[in-house]
């Protein structure tokens, strides 16, 4: 589910609370894993060629971007802190949240490895208490939902920002008020299940965009809620931009797998190395 920033995971105290506070919904209740995650993990592994091949860089800058997708579940054996810092962070969380935290760290390490980057031992938080402190020269993004964690990682020299989001739980249509801006009429009239599915995809796409934009834009121009992000449907996903910075447009990919929606966005770094 929620995390933010180009190297972020959403939660000094708890990532669900961080995300829900920015949407004005209050802390989210702790939800148990839906299942062992094995079916969804198989489906997400099958999507790896699609996700890791999402390279927006022009051919003139050389080989494709080394993008790694890491996966983990709270039910995996041997899940535990990698050192004393992670152990202290886990101790401050409820048991369910601590398992999500550990699965997220394992997914991040796997993503780093698949991207050909140094695999961190411990992954503490940055000074802001929200974003994970990844190894120098790397960027990443993390999400977890229903007991499954997904992470993306890439070299910072070639990637300015990443955003990824996984949503396994349905959203009520009443959540549209914290997802859609007043000018967005994106939920057509019709059958309830289809409208709820579209709302969940919109929510996830804006979450991914929120995380990437957090790493791309200075504080005055960053969105502070999902309503501060505008989207437009395109083949394979959405285009998204901060209402305060409409010139920076992201492409957010969207795929459904075993009743869950995965969205992600990759922002390349220009050849001159600027953001």
C-alpha positions as CSV (number, residue, x, y, z in Angstrom):
1,X,0.0,0.0,0.0
2,X,1.5,3.3,1.0
3,X,4.9,4.8,1.0
4,X,6.4,8.0,-0.5
5,X,9.5,9.4,-2.0
6,X,12.0,8.2,-4.5
7,X,13.5,6.2,-1.7
8,X,10.6,5.9,0.6
9,X,8.4,3.5,2.4
10,X,5.9,5.5,4.3
11,X,6.4,5.3,7.9
12,X,8.4,6.5,10.8
13,X,5.5,5.6,13.2
14,X,3.5,3.7,10.5
15,X,3.2,4.1,6.8
16,X,-0.6,3.7,6.8
17,X,-1.0,6.6,9.2
18,X,1.3,8.8,7.1
19,X,-0.7,8.2,4.0
20,X,-4.1,8.4,5.6
21,X,-3.2,11.7,7.3
22,X,-2.2,13.3,4.1
23,X,-5.6,12.3,2.7
24,X,-7.4,13.4,5.8
25,X,-8.9,10.0,6.5
26,X,-7.3,9.3,9.9
27,X,-5.2,6.3,10.9
28,X,-6.0,3.1,9.0
29,X,-7.0,0.0,11.0
30,X,-4.6,-2.9,11.0
31,X,-5.6,-5.5,8.4
32,X,-4.5,-9.1,8.6
33,X,-2.9,-10.8,5.6
34,X,-5.6,-11.9,3.1
35,X,-3.8,-15.2,2.5
36,X,-0.2,-16.4,2.3
37,X,0.2,-14.3,-0.9
38,X,1.6,-17.2,-3.0
39,X,-0.9,-16.8,-5.8
40,X,-0.4,-13.1,-6.1
41,X,3.4,-13.4,-5.8
42,X,3.4,-15.9,-8.8
43,X,1.4,-13.4,-10.8
44,X,3.7,-10.5,-9.9
45,X,6.7,-12.6,-10.9
46,X,5.1,-13.2,-14.2
47,X,4.8,-9.4,-14.6
48,X,8.5,-8.8,-14.0
49,X,9.4,-8.5,-17.7
50,X,6.8,-5.8,-18.1
51,X,7.8,-3.9,-14.9
52,X,11.5,-4.2,-15.3
53,X,11.3,-3.3,-19.0
54,X,9.5,0.0,-18.3
55,X,12.4,2.2,-19.4
56,X,11.6,5.7,-20.6
57,X,15.1,6.6,-21.5
58,X,16.0,7.4,-25.1
59,X,18.2,4.9,-27.0
60,X,20.9,7.6,-27.3
61,X,21.9,7.3,-23.7
62,X,23.0,3.6,-23.9
63,X,21.6,0.3,-22.5
64,X,18.3,0.1,-20.8
65,X,17.8,1.2,-17.2
66,X,18.6,-1.5,-14.6
67,X,15.3,-1.6,-12.8
68,X,14.7,-4.3,-10.2
69,X,11.3,-5.5,-8.9
70,X,11.5,-7.1,-5.4
71,X,8.8,-9.2,-3.8
72,X,8.2,-10.6,-0.4
73,X,5.4,-11.8,1.9
74,X,4.8,-11.6,5.7
75,X,4.4,-15.4,5.7
76,X,7.9,-16.1,4.4
77,X,10.1,-18.2,6.7
78,X,13.1,-16.6,8.3
79,X,11.6,-13.1,8.3
80,X,13.5,-11.0,10.8
81,X,15.5,-7.8,11.4
82,X,18.9,-7.5,9.7
83,X,20.4,-5.8,12.7
84,X,19.9,-3.8,15.9
85,X,18.4,-0.7,14.1
86,X,15.7,-2.7,12.4
87,X,15.1,-4.6,15.6
88,X,14.5,-1.3,17.5
89,X,12.1,-0.1,14.7
90,X,10.2,-3.4,14.8
91,X,9.8,-3.2,18.6
92,X,8.0,0.1,18.2
93,X,5.4,-1.3,15.9
94,X,2.4,-3.6,16.5
95,X,3.1,-7.2,15.6
96,X,1.3,-7.1,12.2
97,X,3.0,-3.9,11.2
98,X,6.4,-5.2,12.2
99,X,5.9,-8.1,9.8
100,X,4.9,-5.7,7.0
101,X,8.0,-3.6,7.8
102,X,10.3,-6.7,7.6
103,X,8.7,-8.0,4.4
104,X,9.2,-4.5,2.9
105,X,12.8,-4.5,3.8
106,X,13.3,-7.9,2.3
107,X,11.5,-6.7,-0.9
108,X,13.8,-3.7,-1.0
109,X,16.9,-5.8,-0.7
110,X,15.7,-8.1,-3.5
111,X,14.9,-5.1,-5.7
112,X,18.4,-3.7,-5.1
113,X,20.0,-7.1,-6.0
114,X,17.9,-7.4,-9.2
115,X,19.0,-3.9,-10.2
116,X,22.6,-4.8,-9.8
117,X,23.1,-2.4,-6.9
118,X,24.8,-3.0,-3.5
119,X,22.4,-4.9,-1.3
120,X,22.0,-3.2,2.0
121,X,22.3,-4.9,5.3
122,X,20.1,-2.9,7.5
123,X,17.8,-0.3,6.0
124,X,17.0,2.4,8.6
125,X,14.9,5.5,8.0
126,X,16.3,8.7,6.7
127,X,16.3,11.8,9.0
128,X,12.7,12.5,8.0
129,X,11.6,9.3,9.7
130,X,9.6,8.3,6.5
131,X,12.0,7.3,3.7
132,X,14.3,4.3,3.9
133,X,18.0,5.0,3.8
134,X,19.1,3.0,0.7
135,X,22.7,2.5,-0.3
136,X,24.4,5.5,-1.9
137,X,23.7,5.7,-5.7
138,X,20.3,4.0,-5.5
139,X,16.7,5.1,-5.5
140,X,13.7,3.0,-4.6
141,X,10.1,2.8,-3.7
142,X,8.1,0.4,-1.6
143,X,4.5,-0.7,-1.0
144,X,2.7,-3.4,0.8
145,X,-0.9,-4.6,0.9
146,X,-2.6,-7.6,2.3
147,X,0.6,-9.3,3.5
148,X,2.5,-8.8,0.2
149,X,5.4,-6.3,-0.3
150,X,6.6,-4.9,-3.6
151,X,9.6,-2.7,-4.2
152,X,11.4,-1.1,-7.1
153,X,15.0,0.0,-7.2
154,X,17.3,1.6,-9.8
155,X,20.6,3.4,-10.1
156,X,20.3,7.0,-9.0
157,X,22.7,8.1,-11.8
158,X,20.1,7.0,-14.3
159,X,16.8,7.3,-12.5
160,X,15.5,10.4,-10.9
161,X,12.5,8.9,-9.0
162,X,10.4,5.8,-8.7
163,X,6.9,5.2,-7.4
164,X,5.2,1.8,-6.9
165,X,1.9,0.8,-5.2
166,X,0.0,-2.4,-4.6
167,X,-3.6,-2.5,-3.6
168,X,-5.3,-5.8,-2.6
169,X,-8.2,-4.4,-0.6
170,X,-11.3,-2.9,-2.3
171,X,-12.2,0.7,-1.6
172,X,-15.7,2.0,-1.0
173,X,-17.0,4.5,-3.5
174,X,-17.1,7.0,-0.6
175,X,-13.3,7.1,-0.8
176,X,-13.6,9.0,-4.1
177,X,-13.8,12.2,-2.1
178,X,-10.2,11.9,-1.0
179,X,-8.9,10.5,-4.3
180,X,-10.5,12.6,-7.0
181,X,-10.2,16.4,-7.5
182,X,-13.4,18.4,-7.9
183,X,-12.8,18.6,-11.7
184,X,-12.2,14.8,-12.1
185,X,-15.3,12.9,-13.3
186,X,-13.6,9.6,-13.9
187,X,-16.1,7.1,-12.4
188,X,-18.8,6.4,-15.0
189,X,-22.3,5.5,-13.9
190,X,-23.0,1.8,-14.1
191,X,-22.3,-1.4,-12.4
192,X,-20.9,-1.1,-8.8
193,X,-18.1,-3.6,-9.0
194,X,-16.6,-1.9,-12.1
195,X,-16.7,1.5,-10.5
196,X,-15.1,0.2,-7.3
197,X,-12.4,-1.5,-9.4
198,X,-11.7,1.8,-11.3
199,X,-11.5,3.8,-8.1
200,X,-9.0,1.3,-6.7
201,X,-6.8,1.7,-9.8
202,X,-7.1,5.5,-9.6
203,X,-6.1,5.4,-6.0
204,X,-3.1,3.2,-6.7
205,X,-2.0,5.3,-9.7
206,X,-2.1,8.5,-7.6
207,X,-0.2,6.8,-4.8
208,X,2.6,5.8,-7.2
209,X,2.7,9.3,-8.7
210,X,2.7,10.9,-5.2
211,X,5.7,8.9,-4.2
212,X,7.7,9.8,-7.4
213,X,6.7,13.5,-7.2
214,X,7.8,13.6,-3.6
215,X,11.3,12.9,-4.8
216,X,11.1,15.1,-7.9
217,X,9.5,18.4,-6.7
218,X,10.5,21.0,-4.1
219,X,8.2,21.2,-1.1
220,X,6.2,24.2,-2.3
221,X,5.2,22.4,-5.5
222,X,4.7,18.9,-4.2
223,X,1.2,17.6,-3.8
224,X,0.2,17.1,-0.1
225,X,-2.9,15.0,-0.9
226,X,-4.0,12.7,-3.6
227,X,-6.5,15.3,-4.7
228,X,-3.4,17.5,-5.5
229,X,-2.6,15.1,-8.3
230,X,-4.4,15.1,-11.6
231,X,-4.6,12.1,-13.9
232,X,-5.8,11.2,-17.4
233,X,-6.3,7.7,-18.7
234,X,-3.9,6.4,-21.5
235,X,-3.3,3.0,-22.9
236,X,-1.7,0.8,-20.2
237,X,-2.3,3.2,-17.3
238,X,-2.5,6.9,-16.6
239,X,-0.6,10.2,-17.1
240,X,-0.3,12.1,-13.8
241,X,1.0,15.4,-12.7
242,X,1.0,17.7,-9.6
243,X,-1.6,20.4,-9.9
244,X,1.1,22.8,-8.7
245,X,3.5,21.7,-11.4
246,X,1.6,20.6,-14.5
247,X,4.7,20.7,-16.7
248,X,6.1,17.6,-15.0
249,X,4.0,14.7,-16.4
250,X,4.5,11.1,-15.3
251,X,3.4,7.9,-17.0
252,X,1.9,5.5,-14.5
253,X,1.6,1.9,-15.6
254,X,-1.2,-0.2,-14.2
255,X,-1.7,-4.0,-14.3
256,X,-4.2,-6.3,-12.5
257,X,-3.1,-9.6,-11.0
258,X,-5.2,-12.0,-8.9
259,X,-7.7,-9.4,-7.8
260,X,-4.9,-6.8,-6.9
261,X,-3.8,-3.8,-8.8
262,X,-0.1,-2.9,-9.2
263,X,0.9,0.5,-10.5
264,X,4.4,2.0,-11.0
265,X,6.1,5.0,-12.5
266,X,9.8,5.4,-13.5
267,X,11.3,8.9,-14.1
268,X,14.6,8.9,-16.0
269,X,17.4,11.3,-15.2
270,X,18.4,13.4,-18.1
271,X,21.9,12.7,-19.7
272,X,23.3,15.8,-18.0
273,X,22.6,14.2,-14.6
274,X,20.1,16.7,-13.4
275,X,16.8,15.7,-11.8
